[in-house]
Amino acid sequence: MNEIIKILDLDVLIAVFVNLRTSEKKAAEDSWVEQVVGAPLISNPVQIPDQHNMYVARYDSDGFVYFGKAWNESGVVECEFACRENKLKGSDINNKIKILTYDGNHIVKGFFYEWVKFVKWLRHPNDEFRVPLRCGTSSGVIFWPEKTLGTLNIEKKTATFVYAEKIVSLAESELYDCLILMRNFRDRPPYCRCEECTKIDALEKETYSSDHLIMVNEWADYRVGDTFPKTKRLIKALDRPLNTLNGPQEQYVALWYHFGQAIMGRAWNENNKIAAAFVSRKMPFLSKVIGSLQLLVQIPPSAAGFDYSWQPYAEVAKIGAKEWNPVHIGFASPCVLVIDQEGHEYLGSADLKEEFATTVIKNEVFRLEGRGIYNFKVFIATVFITGFFDIKKHD
């Protein structure tokens, strides 16, 4: 009987939540912010599912709206669009585009963005609480999974992309597995931590076993020189201050893209501003030359389905089934290097394929390889349930 009451309580709470959401003032408009190509990325860009370095970009020309992808390259923004039969990049359009942003939460905005399979939207095209983002009468945003972003003609149900340096047009039947960007006015976004969702999650936890775990890393976009974030819990190396040459220092897991390659490095709080250091192509990169970067955010283990910790490289390199996996993009994984016999430590990157680790010390590259890195601690995630780490479902 108590279990039935709990379920009823949950249903009532969700119903009240939905009624509040649908009876609120009109939802906010989409926020398109001007972005200069070749400049650092603006704040709060909308990311693409399972893509750490792809953002929704817009270009307006002769009364038409075109969507494409923007990305970080060496700390500044690049872009490409399919416009009719032409592939356009920043230099072709005066280096001015717009980036879709989302600042706040679904309570404040009255909606959240959701990526939905095209074939699923076709089954319910008239759902007034879940509608495609559109500009003009028919232009929508569509993601070709693991490839690129493009423009969806909602009326004709066709889409145009730039892929492999060519213009590609897909018809309706070829779009079924693609994802379109929707404005959801009714539901709750995944792993939302607003007050209303926290209450519902707590009741759900008491009532149901969790089958909605996130199983994905959360990278937040920032720029070097931004005010150091205090509202988000960032991933700290070894979960303590490191013993550096300059004394104890808290260092945080950071990600940067250089010539299309994911580079792991460190960020730290320098006079309440974000500072960072990375090693790419055997060269050090620090602070202002970095521009845009991403910092890894701690998600509550109960919501994520996994918890973070640090393991020696020697354990990570062992072959065989494990209850945990290294956190990595490509072969790059966060790693704490011990640089001398005195035990001084710095956060950097380990290459899981080539067996070497690097970091920046006094503006120079420090590198060790082979057995010399076996005791260095690598960042890992312990998975609580059977499944694949760093994968999010989209149905």
N, C-alpha and C positions, 0 to 999 in steps of 0.2 A: 504493500500500500504506500509506504514512504517513497518508493521508487516512482510510482505512478504520480504522486504529488509533485515530485521534483521535475518530472517530464512536463507536467502541466504548467508548473511555474516557469519553466524554460520557454515553453510555447507562448505563454502569456507575455513574458518579457520581450521575446522576439517580435510578437505581434504589436506590442506597444511601440517598440523601436521602429518598426516599419511604418506604423501610422504617423509617428512623429516625423519620420524622414519624408514621407510623401505629402504631409500637410504643411511643411515648412515653406518659407519664402522661395521664390524662384531660384533655381540652381544658378551658380555663377557661370559666366561665359568661359570659354577656353582662353587660356593665357598664352599668346604668341609673343615672344620677346625678341627684339632685333638682336642679331648676332653678326659680328664682323668676322668673316672668314680670315683665318690667320691670327686671330686673337684668342686668349684663353676662353674656355667654355663658361657661359653664364651660369647662374645659380639655379638649382632645382629643376634640371631638365628631366623630362619623362624618358625612362629607359625602355629598352626593348627586351622581351622575355629571353632570359638565358644568354643575353649578350652584354658583356661588360663594357663595351666600347662602341655603342651605336645609339643614336638619338633621333627623334622625329624632327625632320627639317621641312621647311615650307618655302616655296618660291612662287611669287605672283607675277604673271606676265600677260599683258593684253587681255585682262579680264578673266584669265584662267588661273586656277590654283594647282600647283604641282607639289607632290610630296616625295621626299627622298631621304637619304640617310646623311647624318652628320657624325663625325667621329673625332676623337682626340689623336693628334699626331705630334709627338714631341711637345706636348703641352699646349698646342693650339688647335683650332677647329679646321677641319677639311669637310668637304661635302660633295655630293653628286646627285643629279636629278635626271630623269628621263622626261624630256619635254618634246612631245610629238615624236619625231624621228631622230632627235638630237640628244646626245649625252652632254650635260652641262656640269661644269665644276665652278668653284668660286670665282676664278679669274674671268669666266665667261659672263658673270652676272654682277659685276662690280663689287664682288666680295661682300655682298649683303644678303642675308637670308633671315628667316625667323625660326626660332626653336620653341617647341611646345614645352611649357613648364607647368608644374603643379606644386603649389606652396600651401601648406595647411593640411586639413584632413576632410573626410567625407561629411562630417558634421558641419564644418564651416563652409565648405564649398557646395554642399548639397548633392554631390556626386563623387564617384571615383572612376578612374580609367581602368578598363578591363580588356584583355585581349581574348577574343572568342574565335573559335574555328569558323571559317566561312560557311561550311556546310551546316553548322549548328544555327548560325544566324538565318540561313535560308529557311529553316523550319519555322522560325518565329520572327519574320521580318517586321511585324507590326506591333511588337512589344513596346509600349510607350514608356516603360521604365528602364529599358536597355536599348539604347539607340546608337547607331554609328556616329562617331565624330565626323562631321562633314563641313566643308567650306564651299560656299556657293550652293548650287542645287544638287550636285551629284558627286563631288570629289571626296573620297574617303581615304583613310590611311590603311595600308595593308602590308603585312610582313610575310615574306616568303621565308619560311623557317630555315635557319642556318645559312641564309644567303644574303638577303637585302630587303630594303624597304621600298615601296613604290606607291603609285596613285591608283586607287580603285574607282572606277566609274560605277557608281552604285546603281544607276538606272540600267546600263547595258550589261552589268555584271562581268566586266572585263578589267584587267589590270595591266599596268605598264611598269617595268623595272629597268634599272641598269644592272647587268650582271656579267661578269667576266669581260668588261669593257664593251659590251654590246647592249643594244636596246632589245628587251624581251617583252613580248605581249602574250598574256595568258587568257584563255577563254574560261567561261564559268566552270566547266567540268575539270579544268586544270587547277582551280583555285580552292578545291574542297579542303585541303589540309593547311591552307594559308590562314593567318590570323588577322582579323580586322580589329581596329581600335574602337572600343565602345565607351559611351558614357552611361554608367550604371547609377540610377537614381534610387534603387530599392534595396540592394543587398549590402552586406558588409565586406570590405576589402580583406584579403588574407592578412593574417598576423597584424591587424591594426591594434594599436595600443592606446586608443582614445578611451575616455572614461566609460562611455556606453559599452564599447566592445569588451573592455576589461571585465565589466560586470557579467556580460553574457558568457564570456570565456570561462569565468570562474564557475558559473552555474553549469555550463556544459561539462567542465572537468569533473564535477561531482556526479553528473548524470550519465554521461557516455564515456566509453573508452575512446581515446583520440584516434581518428583516422584521417585527420586533416593536417598532418604535420608538414612543415614548410620544406625541409630538405634542400635548402638552397642558401648560399651565402648572400649577405646584404652588403653591397658596396655603396657608399655614399659619395657623391661628387663634391669636390671642393677645389679651391685654387690656392697655391702657395701665397701667403700673405693675408689670406682670409683670417678673420677672428677665430681663434681656436675653439672648436665646438664644445659646449658644456652640457647641452641637452641630450646628447647621444653618448651611449657607453661604447667607446672605441676599444678595439682589441689591443691590449698592451703586451709587449714582448715579455714572456715568462710570468706575466701577471704581477710584475714588481718592477721597481727601478733597476736598471742595469748598472753594472759597475764599470763606468767608462773612464777614460783617461782624465776627464774633467770632473769626476765625481759621479754620484748617483744621478741617473736621468731616466725618465719614463719615455720609452720609444714605442711607436704604434705601427701596426702593419699597414703598409701603403702600396698602391698599385699605380703604375704609370705606363703609358704606351709610347714606344719609340720605334719609328719605321714599321709600325704595325705589330710589333712584338710586345707581349705583356712582360713588364719588368717589376719584380717585387723589390721593395726597399723599405725605408723607414721614414716616419714623420715624427716631429716633436713640437712641443710648445715653446716658442721662443718669443718672450715678451708678449704673451697672449696672442701671438700670430702663428699660423701654420708654417713650419719649415720642413724641408725634406731632403733626402739624398738617395740617389740610385746609381747603379752601375750598368752601363749598356755599351756593348762593343768595346769592352776593356777600357772604357773611359768613365770618369766620375761626372755626375750631373747633380748640381745642388741648387736649391731654392729658386731664384727668379727665372733661371733658364728652364725650369720644369713646367711652369704654368699650371695647367689643370692636372689633377690627380684624383685618386679615390682612396678612401679610408674604410677599413673593414669594421662593421658594426656588430656588437654582441647582440644576438637574439636570445631571449630566454629559452633554455633547453627544453622546457615543457612545451613550447610552441614550435621550436625548430625541429625536434626529433633527433638532435645530436648535441654534443657539447664539445667545446674546444679544449685542447691541452697541447703540451709539447713533448716530443719523444726524441731520443737520440737518432741521428741519421742512420746509424748501424741497424737499428730496429726497423726503421722505415724501409731500408733497402732489402730486408729479408724477403725472400719469395715465400708465398703461401697465404692462406686466408687469414685475415685479421678482423678484429671488431672495430677497427678504425681505419681511416684513410688520410693521407696527407692532403692538406688544403693546397690546391695548385691551379694554375692556369697554364696550359701547355706543360712544360717540364719545370716551370719556375715555382718554387715553394718558399714561403717565409722561413728564415733560419737565423738563429742567434749564433754568431761566431765568437769564439774566444781567441783573442789576437796575440796573447803573450803568456808567459809563465806566471805573471802576476794575476791572471784571471780577468783581465779587462774584456768587456763584452760589448758587442754592437749588433743591432738587427740588420740583416741583409737578405740575401737570396741564395738558395741552393738549387743547382741544376740536377734534377733527379735522374736524368739520362746520362750526362757526361761526368757526374760525380765531382763537382767542384762547387765552392761557395765563395761569394764575394760580398764586400761591403765597402763603404767609404770611410777612410780614417785620415783626418787632417788634409782633406781635399784631394786625397790620392786613393787609388784602388788597392784594397787588400784582398788577396786571393789565396786560397788553399785548395788542394784537390786530393783525391784518393783517400787513403786511410787517415790523412790529416784532418778530415772533416767528420769522421765517424762518431765522435762524441758531441758534436754540435747539435743543438736542439732544433728540431723541425716542427712546424706547426701542423697539428693533425685535428681531425674531427672524429669523435667516437659516436657511432650511429646506434640509436636505441632500438630501431626497428629494421626488419629486413627490407632492403631496397637499395637504390643507387643514390650516392651522394651527389649533390649539386645538380639535381634534375627537378624541374617543376612541371607538373602536368597542366595541359591546356586542352579542354575538351570542347 
